[in-house]
Amino acid sequence: MRTAVCDSLGIEYPIFAFSHCRDVVAAVSRAGGMGVLGALVFTPDELERELKWIDKNVDGRPYGVDVVIPAAYVGKEQGGLEKLDLEKLVPDEHKRFLEELLARYDVPPLPEDVPHAEGLFGWSDTMGRALVDVAMSYPIKLLANALGPPPADVIDRAHAAGVQVAALVGRADQALRQQAQGVDIIVAAGYEAGGHTGEISTLVLVPEVVDAVAPLPVLAAGGIGSGRQVAAALALGAQGVWMGSVWLTTNEANEEPVITERLLAATSNDTVRTRCITGKPARMLRSSYTEEWGAPDAPDPLPMPLQHLATAEAHQRVRRAALAGSPTAAQLAVTPAGQIVGSMKQMRPARQVVSDLVDECIDTTERLARLMEATEKGT
Ligand SMILES: Cc1cc2nc3c(=O)[nH]c(=O)nc-3n(C[C@H](O)[C@H](O)[C@H](O)COP(=O)(O)O)c2cc1C
C-alpha cells in the first residue's frame, strides 16, 4: 500500500482522515495514516486550542489542516462582507419559513442567557486566511482547501514552510485549474461523498482526474469505507484515499447521540445532496430538515454564506432541544454524510478502522493476484 505520497508526507499508509474532531485526527495519525482537521467550524482561537492539543497527541506523526476558501460566495468582490451587512441580505421569507418550521416541530427559542451560534464559518477569504495563519503556526505537513483553488499566495506561503497543499475537486477541469495554481495533491471527491460534492461518481471521476493531472498525486474520496474500496481506488490510479464519513462512527468521534444513532441505522439510500445547509450542494444524512427544505413550497436556499447565516440559530435550537430529549427536534438534526453510511453499522476505534482497511486491502489484492494467476494458468 506504500505509495509516493506516503514517502513525501512521512506516513505509513495512504489513508487520510478528514474530521472536525481532534481525537479522530490524532488517532488516525498515530495509527500510521494522516489525520486532517477540518478548521471551518472553528474560530481562530478555537483552532489554536485544537491544534495545540493535536500537536501534543500525535506522537510526532504528521497531521494536516483543511480550510474552505471558496472561489465564489456572496460578498467576495468586496473582500468579504461584514456579518451585519450579510444579515440584511437574508429575506423575510426565509426567516418566516424557519420560524414556522421550528414551531411545527416544537423547538423552543434559545434562553436569553445563551450566546447565539456563530453564523459565519470560515467560508470567506478573510476568515479562511485567519485560519490559515493559525494552521501555519503549527508544524502541519498538509494544508487542504475545498471549493476552489487556494489563493496563490497561500500556496506560496505553505510551500515556503515545506507544507504540501491539497485541494478537493469534483471534475477533471477543476483539477487542471488546481494543478495550474500550483497545488501538490488533488483530492477527487465523487458524487457519493459526504459534504460538498459534485455530480460525477468516484469510479468515473478518479481515473479521469488521474489522467488529467499526471504525474500529480491524486487521492480518491467519496464512498470509501472498506479495504476493498481502498484497493479499487489504488486500481483506478489514486495514490491513496481521503475519507470523511467513516470517522463519524468511530469511538473517538464527538457526534451527538441522536446523530450517531441515525448514522448507524441509515442505509446507503438515506442521504441527499442539498443546498439547504451551506447554499452549495452538499451530501447530508436525510432528515425532516432536509425534507422540509425540499418541499415544493419551501424557499430556494440562499447562496453561500447566507444560507448558513440564516439557519445557524435554528440548528443551535434544534441541537439544544434534541439533546434535552425532544423527539421532534431530533427529527430535524442534520449532519453531512456520504452514501457509505449504509455500511457504517458499528462503532470502532479509529485505529481499528485503519488496520481493517489495510488488512482488507491486502486480502483483496491477494485475491485478485490469485485470480490473475489462475487465469494465466488456464485453471
Ligand atoms: C461530517 C462531514 C463534514 C465535512 N466537512 C468538510 C469541510 O469542512 N471541508 C472539506 O474540505 N470537506 C468536508 N467534508 C468532505 C470530506 O473532506 C470528504 O471529501 C468526504 O467526506 C469524502 O467522502 P466520504 O464521506 O464518502 O468519505 C466533510 C465530510 C463530512 C462527512
The ligand as an SDF file (V2000), in Angstrom:
LIG
                    3D

 31 33  0  0  0  0  0  0  0  0999 V2000
  -19.2720   15.4490    8.5510 C   0  0  0  0  0  0  0  0  0  0  0  0
  -18.5040   15.9030    7.3500 C   0  0  0  0  0  0  0  0  0  0  0  0
  -18.0660   17.2360    7.2920 C   0  0  0  0  0  0  0  0  0  0  0  0
  -17.3050   17.6460    6.1870 C   0  0  0  0  0  0  0  0  0  0  0  0
  -16.8300   18.9400    6.1710 N   0  0  0  0  0  0  0  0  0  0  0  0
  -15.8920   19.2860    5.2360 C   0  0  0  0  0  0  0  0  0  0  0  0
  -15.1860   20.5400    5.3400 C   0  0  0  0  0  0  0  0  0  0  0  0
  -15.4290   21.3520    6.2320 O   0  0  0  0  0  0  0  0  0  0  0  0
  -14.2090   20.7820    4.4250 N   0  0  0  0  0  0  0  0  0  0  0  0
  -13.9080   19.8810    3.4300 C   0  0  0  0  0  0  0  0  0  0  0  0
  -12.9750   20.1410    2.6540 O   0  0  0  0  0  0  0  0  0  0  0  0
  -14.5730   18.7190    3.3030 N   0  0  0  0  0  0  0  0  0  0  0  0
  -15.5350   18.3930    4.1860 C   0  0  0  0  0  0  0  0  0  0  0  0
  -16.1780   17.1760    4.0900 N   0  0  0  0  0  0  0  0  0  0  0  0
  -15.8990   16.3020    2.9410 C   0  0  0  0  0  0  0  0  0  0  0  0
  -14.6720   15.4160    3.1990 C   0  0  0  0  0  0  0  0  0  0  0  0
  -13.4900   16.1790    3.1320 O   0  0  0  0  0  0  0  0  0  0  0  0
  -14.5550   14.2790    2.1540 C   0  0  0  0  0  0  0  0  0  0  0  0
  -14.3800   14.8440    0.8740 O   0  0  0  0  0  0  0  0  0  0  0  0
  -15.7280   13.3320    2.0780 C   0  0  0  0  0  0  0  0  0  0  0  0
  -16.1880   13.0170    3.3640 O   0  0  0  0  0  0  0  0  0  0  0  0
  -15.3270   12.0530    1.3480 C   0  0  0  0  0  0  0  0  0  0  0  0
  -16.3940   11.2130    1.1310 O   0  0  0  0  0  0  0  0  0  0  0  0
  -16.9550   10.1310    2.2020 P   0  0  0  0  0  0  0  0  0  0  0  0
  -17.8030   10.9460    3.1310 O   0  0  0  0  0  0  0  0  0  0  0  0
  -17.7170    9.1840    1.3760 O   0  0  0  0  0  0  0  0  0  0  0  0
  -15.7690    9.5190    2.8950 O   0  0  0  0  0  0  0  0  0  0  0  0
  -17.0000   16.7440    5.1370 C   0  0  0  0  0  0  0  0  0  0  0  0
  -17.4820   15.4370    5.2030 C   0  0  0  0  0  0  0  0  0  0  0  0
  -18.2260   15.0050    6.2810 C   0  0  0  0  0  0  0  0  0  0  0  0
  -18.7250   13.5840    6.3140 C   0  0  0  0  0  0  0  0  0  0  0  0
  1  2  1  0
  2  3  1  0
  2 30  2  0
  3  4  2  0
  4  5  1  0
  4 28  1  0
  5  6  2  0
  6  7  1  0
  6 13  1  0
  7  8  2  0
  7  9  1  0
  9 10  1  0
 10 11  2  0
 10 12  1  0
 12 13  2  0
 13 14  1  0
 14 15  1  0
 14 28  1  0
 15 16  1  0
 16 17  1  0
 16 18  1  0
 18 19  1  0
 18 20  1  0
 20 21  1  0
 20 22  1  0
 22 23  1  0
 23 24  1  0
 24 25  2  0
 24 26  1  0
 24 27  1  0
 28 29  2  0
 29 30  1  0
 30 31  1  0
M  END
$$$$
